[in-house]
Amino acid sequence: MLVIVLNAHVKMADVKPPPFRTLDDFLLGSARFSPPDVRNLERWNNRIVNNLLYYQSNYFASASAFLLLVGYFQPLKLLLGAAVVILIFLGFVWAAENKAIIRRFRRNHPSFSLAAILGSSYLFLSVLGGVAVFLFGIAFPIFMILVHASIRLRSLKNKLENKLESIGLKRTPMGLLLEALGLEQEAGS
């Protein structure tokens, strides 16, 4: 466990937060949206991963605003929900680093890995009574981010920034999160 923490600290030293994208680029005038091609799951997955990398500061700010709103009304339940999700995520990452079967599952089924983390969190919180706060404070912002990342078409600037991230010239928080979920090979495509 100490090795994972030390590796995380070394990786965090190289992390550079990306800039905020303009509201015009993120949602308004120059933004182009289109439903994804559900028949080509690989291309859809690449669109999601690359949009998550490119708009990560905007997504973080949006999710934080929603969390603050929910946290204002139910602070203890939100903290409990966040703690459960973080602990389950860290447990999953630890298990993936130490168990070959879980590492293969994470690499071969990254979407199911995220679903397993959120599903486990939901089940655990249903026992503790914080399901509503989990759904509105944690799951809904994640859902909205995934919807935006799914329907937002990529621009040339988006593709260039993601290429820099994929070859390691820039390390970002979302890049590290996607790497922990086993999606690092998808970025930059």
N, C-alpha and C positions, 0 to 999 in steps of 0.2 A: 504494500500500500504506500509506503514511503517513497518507493521508486516512482510510482505514478504521480504523486504530488510533486516530486523533484522534476520529473519530466514536464509536467504541466507548467511549473514555474519557469523552466528554461524556455518553453514554447511561448509563454506569455510575455517574455522579455522582447520577443520579436514582433509582437502583435501591434498593428497600427490600426486605429479606428478609421473607417472609411468616412468620406464626407457625406453630408446630407444631400440628397438629390432634390432639385427644386420641385415645388408642388406642381408646376407645369409639366415636368418630366414624369413625375410620380402618378398623377391622377388627371390633370387637366389637358390643356391644348395640344401639346405635342405627343401626349401619351396615346398609344395605339393598343386597342384591346381586340382579342379574337378568342373564340372558344378553342380549346386545344383539340388536336386530332386524337381521339380516344383509341383509334385503331393502331397508332404508333406510340406505344407506351414509353419507349426509350427517348423519343424526341420530346414528349411531354415532360418526362422526368428531367431531361436536360434543361428545358425551359424553366421549370420550377427551381432547380438548383442554382442556375445562373442568375435568375431574378432574385433569389434569396441572398446571393452574394452581393449583387449590385445595389439593391435597395435596403440592405440590412440596417443602416442607421434610421431610415424612415420607418421600417418595420419595428425596430426597437422602440422608437419614440411613440408610435401608435399603440403598441402593446402596453408600454409603460403608462400612457395616459389612461387607457382602459383599466389597467390594474389599480391605478391611483383612485379612479372613480369607484370601483368595486371595493377597494380597501378602505375608502372613507366610510362606507356603510357597514362593512363586515370585516374589520381589520384582523381579528383573531382567526377567523375561519380562513381568510385569504392567506395569512401566514402559515397556518396549518396545511392548507392545500399546496402552497409553494414548497414547503419543507418536504411534503410527501413526494411531490413530483421530482424535486432535486435529489432526494435520497434514492428513489427508484432509478432515476437516470444514472446516478453515480454507481449504483449497484450493477446496473446493466453494463456500463463501461468497464467496470472492474471484472465482471464475469466474462465479457468478451475478450479482455486481455489475458485471462487465465484459463479459459475453457475453449478448446478448439471447436467444439460443436456450436457454441454460441457465437464465436468469431466467424465461422462459416455462414451461420444464419444471418448475422448482421451484414456480411458482405453480399450475400446472395439475395436477401430480402430486406433492404433498408427501410422501405415503406412500412412493412409489417413490424419492423423493429420499433419504429416510432409509435405505431398503433398499439403494440404490446406495452410500451412504457405508459402511454396515456390510458390504456384500458386497465392496466394494473393500478394506476393511480386512482382512477375512477372507482374501481372495486374496493380499494382500501379506504378511500374517503367515504364511500357509502356506508361502511361500518362505523366510521367516526361521525357521520352526520354533516359533512361539509360538501355534499354533492352539488348543490345549487351554486355555491360560490365557486367550486371547481369548474362547473360548466360555463358560467358567465364570466368569471375572472381569469381563467387560464385557457380552457378549451376553445371558447369563442374567439379570442384574439388569434390563437394559432390557426383556427379554421379560416378566419378572414385573411390572414397573411397567405395561407396556402391558396385560397381562391384568387387573390390578386396575383400571386406568382404564377398561377396556372393560366390566367387569361391575358396577362401583360405581354405584348410582343417585345422582343429585344431590339434595341437600337445598335448602331455601329459602336457607339461609345460603350455601351453595356458589354458588347462582345470583346472589345479591347481590354477593358478593365478586368473582365473575368479571365482573359488569357494571361494577364500579368499575375493574377492570383494563382492560377493553376501551375505556372512555372516557378512559383515560390518567390517572386520578387516582392510580393506583398503578402503579409499574413494578417488575417482579420478574425474577429470573434466568431462570425458566422462560419468562416472556413474551418476553424477549430471544432465548432459544434457539428458541422457536416462530416468532418473527419471522424469524430467520435461515433457518429451514427453509421459510418461506413460508406458515405457518399462522396468521398474525396475524389475517387476516380471519375466521377460524373462531371465534375466542374470543368469549365473551359471548353466544353464540346460545342 
